[in-house]
Amino acid sequence: MNEKAIAIIPARGGSKRIPRKNIAPLNGRPMISYAIETALKCNAFDQVFVSTEDDEITAIAHNAGARTFRRSEEFATDTAHELDACAELLESIQKKEGAAPGAFCVIYPTAVLITPED
């Protein structure tokens, strides 16, 4: 492990109850952009990742300043748990960099009221 800390925003594109909720417009912006902006501004993370299987979410995340990770279809289903998607991302980082981050924080894409101080 290393001393880096990352934020992981798990954002599936295929929500059934509220379709496209993670990128639904809120005050003229995609909802996920608030979580990304807050994670970038708080200065607690070396990197901010959005884990998704969705091309539109990927584009929005890039435009908002986050790195993206293409999660496997296995972890993009209604029954998959978001922590499985996080584990997949952490394993990928470990393979690429030789060490997993020392800490990570999951921030939900619909958490529009969090602040950098939180």
C-alpha positions as CSV (number, residue, x, y, z in Angstrom):
1,M,0.0,0.0,0.0
2,N,1.0,3.6,-0.5
3,E,0.1,6.8,1.2
4,K,-2.3,8.0,-1.5
5,A,-6.0,8.6,-0.9
6,I,-8.5,8.5,-3.6
7,A,-12.2,9.2,-4.0
8,I,-14.4,6.7,-5.8
9,I,-17.7,7.8,-7.2
10,P,-19.7,4.7,-8.3
11,A,-22.1,5.8,-11.0
12,R,-24.0,3.2,-12.9
13,G,-25.9,4.2,-16.0
14,G,-28.7,1.7,-15.7
15,S,-30.8,2.7,-12.7
16,K,-34.2,1.2,-12.9
17,R,-36.1,3.2,-10.2
18,I,-35.0,6.6,-11.5
19,P,-33.5,6.2,-15.0
20,R,-30.3,8.3,-15.6
21,K,-30.5,9.7,-12.1
22,N,-26.7,10.2,-11.7
23,I,-26.7,12.6,-14.6
24,A,-30.1,14.1,-14.2
25,P,-30.0,17.9,-14.5
26,L,-30.0,19.8,-11.2
27,N,-29.8,23.6,-11.4
28,G,-28.5,23.3,-14.9
29,R,-25.8,20.7,-14.2
30,P,-25.6,16.9,-14.2
31,M,-26.1,15.7,-10.7
32,I,-22.8,13.8,-10.5
33,S,-20.8,17.0,-11.3
34,Y,-21.5,18.3,-7.7
35,A,-19.9,15.2,-6.1
36,I,-16.9,15.4,-8.4
37,E,-16.4,19.1,-7.8
38,T,-16.6,18.7,-4.1
39,A,-14.1,15.8,-4.1
40,L,-11.7,17.8,-6.2
41,K,-12.0,20.9,-4.0
42,C,-11.6,19.3,-0.6
43,N,-7.8,18.6,-1.1
44,A,-8.1,15.3,0.7
45,F,-7.6,13.1,-2.4
46,D,-4.7,12.5,-4.7
47,Q,-7.2,11.4,-7.4
48,V,-10.9,11.4,-8.0
49,F,-12.3,8.4,-9.9
50,V,-15.8,7.7,-11.4
51,S,-16.4,4.0,-11.8
52,T,-19.0,3.5,-14.5
53,E,-20.0,1.3,-17.5
54,D,-21.8,4.2,-19.2
55,D,-20.2,6.3,-22.0
56,E,-22.3,9.5,-21.2
57,I,-21.3,9.4,-17.5
58,T,-17.7,8.9,-18.6
59,A,-17.8,12.0,-20.7
60,I,-19.5,14.1,-18.0
61,A,-16.9,12.9,-15.4
62,H,-14.0,13.8,-17.7
63,N,-15.4,17.2,-18.3
64,A,-15.8,17.7,-14.6
65,G,-12.2,16.8,-14.0
66,A,-12.4,13.3,-12.7
67,R,-10.5,10.2,-13.9
68,T,-12.8,7.4,-15.0
69,F,-12.6,3.6,-14.7
70,R,-14.6,1.4,-17.0
71,R,-16.3,-1.1,-14.7
72,S,-17.1,-4.6,-15.9
73,E,-20.6,-5.5,-16.8
74,E,-20.6,-7.9,-13.9
75,F,-20.5,-5.0,-11.5
76,A,-22.9,-2.9,-13.4
77,T,-26.1,-4.8,-12.7
78,D,-29.1,-4.2,-10.4
79,T,-27.8,-6.8,-8.0
80,A,-24.1,-5.8,-7.9
81,H,-22.9,-4.0,-4.9
82,E,-21.0,-0.7,-5.4
83,L,-18.2,-1.9,-3.1
84,D,-17.5,-4.7,-5.6
85,A,-17.1,-2.1,-8.3
86,C,-14.7,-0.2,-5.9
87,A,-12.7,-3.4,-5.3
88,E,-12.4,-3.9,-9.0
89,L,-11.0,-0.3,-9.4
90,L,-8.6,-0.8,-6.5
91,E,-7.3,-4.0,-7.9
92,S,-6.7,-2.3,-11.3
93,I,-4.8,0.5,-9.6
94,Q,-2.7,-2.1,-7.8
95,K,-1.8,-3.9,-11.0
96,K,-0.9,-0.7,-12.8
97,E,1.0,1.1,-10.1
98,G,2.2,-1.8,-8.0
99,A,0.4,-0.7,-4.9
100,A,-3.2,0.1,-3.9
101,P,-4.0,3.5,-2.4
102,G,-3.6,3.7,1.3
103,A,-7.2,5.0,1.7
104,F,-10.3,5.5,-0.3
105,C,-13.6,7.2,0.2
106,V,-16.8,6.4,-1.6
107,I,-18.9,9.4,-2.5
108,Y,-22.3,8.8,-4.0
109,P,-23.0,10.6,-7.3
110,T,-26.3,11.9,-5.9
111,A,-24.7,13.5,-2.8
112,V,-25.2,17.0,-4.0
113,L,-25.3,18.7,-0.6
114,I,-21.8,17.6,0.6
115,T,-19.2,20.3,0.9
116,P,-15.4,20.2,0.8
117,E,-15.5,20.7,4.6
118,D,-17.5,17.4,5.0
